[in-house]
């Protein structure tokens, strides 16, 4: 690192010399003053060089420390003494992870990506895509349902690069968690409260948080959120929309009657719901705002569908940080879980919270909800 510091200093002196010449001096010393060199230029350059060197040293030491910790965790896993996440999996054991989580394996252990995205880095020999029979390069992205094997003398780190992911390690492994928002925990909490159900997908609890939901999915998730799914399932009135399959007509007909949805417009006298079209964050927040008692029609509407996100911030349903999150990324089932969970704390137009309204109506058990939510440590985006 001394060479690094010397190199930085030399470079800064070269650049700084140009600046010093440009600075000028006095009328008696028109090029540059000696006092400027002694008292300003040299101290400032040395200080900057030191800061650059320290920065380089800090990163080097940080990287080395991370590698040593990863090796130590794997040794503890092999000894059966790892107190954190990880351990040993005789066969592929699927788990949910969040953005920035790192799964570390070494020689002989494997990992498989089932959903989401992740990238690999490693020391030593290499990482083999056993499914394709090829080597994965440094920084390479994992392909879904491929088995990746750490080769001889290899320490491999798999970093999650999507908001959520499902990976299955096999063999000895250790996990270093990140501080990113844990959408998985929010989906699990909603599931424990009976407000979020999985699909027929056989991995990741069936939550499919990595996928964009269709409008019919968003509507069903919303009706579960507000505790009205049973009423929707019991609805037998004729469906006003011409493009809705028989299996979901009850949901759509009920939501239309309650004013939760108005469809997507039509170019004829027929009404269309577009059940398979991807739902947007604004459309989902429109459902939520209507359930809170706010109207987007009439002489004095509380909001418009096109302003649902910004109006949700003004009404305290979303924070500014959450609005930025929803407008700056894809609206996936992970974000549906996030919005749904924190919508429980939103104030209704008539007063009180949505959660209070649901517990008062008997749609949720207050004691169960409190027990589940007390265990959630996810912080809202400010």
N, C-alpha and C positions, 0 to 999 in steps of 0.2 A: 504493500500500500504506500510505502515511501516513494516508490517510483511513480505511483499514481499521483501523489501529492506534488511531486516535482514536475511531472508533466503538466498538471493543471496550472501550477504556478507559472511555468514557462509560457504556456498559452495565454494566461491572463496578462502577463507582463507585455507580451507582444501586442495583444489587443489594447491593453491599457496605454501603451506608448503612443499609439495613434490618438487616443483620447487626450493624453497629456499634451501632446503637441498642439492639438486643436484648442486646448484650454487657454494657451497664451500666457503672458506674464505681464510685467509692468513696462512703462515707457523706457526705463533704463535696461531692461532685459526683455525685449519684445518677443523672444521665442518662448521661454518658460522660466519661471522663477525657481531657484534652489529650494526655497522654503516650501513651495508647492510639492516638489518631489519628496522632500524629507518628511513633511508634516501631513500631507494629504494622500499623494499618489501611492507611495510605498506601503504605508499602514493599511490603506483600503484594499490594495491588491493582495497583500499577505492575508488579511482577514478573509477576503473572498475565497482565496485558495484554500485556506484552512476549512472554511465551511463546506466547500466542494469535496475536499478530502474526507471530512467527517461524514458527509452524506454518503459517499461511496463506501466508506467503512461500515456505516450503519446498515446499509443494504446487504453488504457481504456477510456481516455477522448475523443479520436477521435471517437470511436465506440458510446459512449454515445451522442456525439454531432450529429452524423449522425442520430441516432434514434430520438433525439429531433427535428431535422429539418424535418424528415419524418412526424412526428406527427403534427408539425406546418403546413407543406404544406397541409396535409389532412384537418386540421381545416380550413385553408384558402379556400380550395376547397369547403368545405361544406358551407362556408360563401359567396362563389362566389367571393372571392377576391384574388385568386391565380394568380400571375402575370406570373409565369413560365408555363411549360408544365403541362397538367393535367386538372382536373376539374370534370365534371359529365357527364356520358354517361347513358342515360335511357335504352339503349340496347347495346349489344356488338358493340363497335366502333373500327374497325381494324385500326391499325397504324403500320408504319415501324419503327424499332428500330435498333440500332447498338450494337456491342459488348460492354459490360460493362454498358449499360443503365440499370437503376433500376426503375421498376414500383412498387409503393407502394400502397397497399389497406388496408382497415381495415374491421372490422366486417360488414358483410352483402354484401360487394362488391365482385366481381368475376373477373376472368381473363381467357382467352382462348388463347392457342398457336396455330397459324395456319401454321407457317413455321419457320424453324430454331430450335434452342435449347435454353432452359432457365432453371434455377434452382431456388428453393425457400428457403427462410429462414424466420423465424417468431418468434415473442414473443407472449406469451399468450397461448390461448387454442389450436389452431391448424389450419391446412388447409385441407379442405375436397375435395377430388376428387368426385364431385357430379355425374359425369358420371358413375363411378365405384362403388360409395358408400363406398369408403375407405378413410383413412387419409394419406396424403402425408408426409413422414418424413422430418426432417430438412435436407437441402441440396439435396432433391430429385429433379429429373429432371421432367419437365412437359411433359406429353404425348400430341401429336398433337390432336387437336379438342376435348379435354376434358375440362369441365368446373370446375375451381377450386374456391372454396368459402372460404373466411376468416371467421372462426368461431367466437363465442362470445369472446370478449376481446382479439382479435388477431390483431397485426400489422404485415402485411405480405409484404415481399420484393421479387420481382421476378427479377432476374438478367439475362440479355441476355448473353449467353455463346458462341454464334456463331457470325460470322462477321456481319450478318444481320439476322433479324427475323421479323415476323409479329405476333403481339399480339393484342387481342381485350379486353380491360378492360370494365367492366360494373359496374356502381355505381360511387362513389367518388374515385378518384385516383390522385396520383402525380407522376411526372417523374423527375428523376435526371439523366442528360445526362453525358456520359463519354467523354473522349478526343480521343477515337479510331477513325480510319479512317472511314468516313461516305460514304460508297459505295452507300447507298440509295440516297444521295444528288447528287452524280455523275450520277447515272442512271436517276434520275428525270431531271437533266440538259440536258442530251443527249436526253431524251424524248421531252423536251420543244423545242429542236433544230431540232426535227424530225429525229433523228439519232438512236433512241432506242425505240422499240415498245414492248408492252406487249403481252403475249400469251392469250389464251382464259381462263386462270385461273381467277376465280372471286375475288381473294383477292390480296392485296399488289400491286395494279396497274397492275397486270398481269406480273410483271417483273421477278418473279421467280428467284430472285438473290441467293437463297439458293440451287439451283440445278446445277449440272454439265451439261454443254451444249454438244449436239451432234455435230459432224463435220458440218452437214448441217446448224445447228443453228449458229455455229461460222462463217460460210461463209456468211450467210444472214446478220448477225449483222455487219460483216466487210464491206459488200457491201453497207449497209446503212450508215456506218461510212464515207465511201469515196464518198457518194453521187451518186452511180451507180446502185441503186436498180431498178429504172425505166428501164434503158437500159437492165438489166438482165431479167426483166419480159417481155420485148419486144423481147427477143432473141428466134428465132424459128429454129435455126440450129440443125441438128441432134446431139444428146448427145453422146460423145465419151465413156461414162462409161456405163457398163452393169447393174449396181446395183442401179440406181437412179430412184426414183418414178417419175411419170409424173408431179406431182404438183411442183417439184423443179428442173426439167430438165433445165429450162431456166437459173436459178441461176448458176448451175454447168457448163453448156455449156459455158455461158458467161465468167465465171471466168477462165475456162480452156483456152479459146481463148485469154484472156488478160494476161495469164501467172501467175495468182494469185494462181492457184492450179494445181498440176500435178497428183493428186490421191495418192493412197497408194501402188502402184506397183501391179504386177500381176504375177501369176505363169503360165499364158498362154498368148496368143496374145491379150486377152481382157483386157480392162482397168477397174479398180475398184476405186470408190471414198470412199466407206465405210461411207455412210451418217449418219448412226445411231451410229457409234463408237464415244465414248467420245473424245472430242478434248482436246489436251494438251496446256499448256501455250506456249511451243515452237512452236507448229503448228500455233497458233493464231498469234504469233509474226512473223512467217514466212510470213503470209498473209500481215501483216503491213509493214514489210521490203520490200517486193516486191512492194507494193503500193507506197512506198517512192522512188522507182527507183533502189533499190539494187537487184543484181542478185545472185542466188545461183547455177548457171550453167555456162557453157562456159569455156574458157581457164583461165580467171582471175576472179573467183567468189568473190563477196563481203562477202559472208557468206555461211555456210552450214546449212541445217535444224537442224542438231544436235547441232549446236552452236548458234542458233538464240537468245537465252536469253543472253549469255555472249557478243555476238557481238552487241546486242541492247544496252548494257551498253556502250561499246566502241564507238558506233555511236551516243550516247546521246539520244536515244529513251527511255531508262530506266535509273533509278538511281540504285546504288548498293543496296540500301535498298529495292527497288522494286523487284530486282532480287531475293533477299533473301526471300521476301514475296511470290513470285510466286513459288519458289522451296521448300519452307517450309510449304506450305499448299495446300489444294485442289484447283484446278482451276475451280471456279464456275462462274455463270453468273455475280456475284458481281465483280469478278476480271476482267471479260470481260469488264464490264462497266468502271472500273478503268483504264485499259490499253487503252481502246478506247478514253476516255476523254482526257488523257494526251498525247496520240499519236497526237492529233491535234497540239500540240506545237513542235512536232518532225521536224527536218530539213530533207528535201528531198535531194537526192543525187545531184540534179540539182541546189539546192539552194532554200532558202525560206522555209516556214513551210507548213505542210499538210493543216492547217487551211487557210493559205494564198492561197494555190492552189485551195481549194474548193470554197472560196469566189470569187476568180478571175474567176472561171469557172461558177459561178452562182448557184452552188449546195447548197450554204448556203447564207443566208441573213446576211451580216456583222453586221448591226445594231442590229438585233435580237440576234445574237450570242454574241455580246458584252454585251447586257443587261442581258442575261442569265448568262454568265460567271462572270460578275461583282458581281452577287449575291451569287456565290459559295465561301465558306470560308474554304473548305477542304484543308489541307496542304499535299503536296506530301511527301512520305517517302524518306528520304535522303539516 
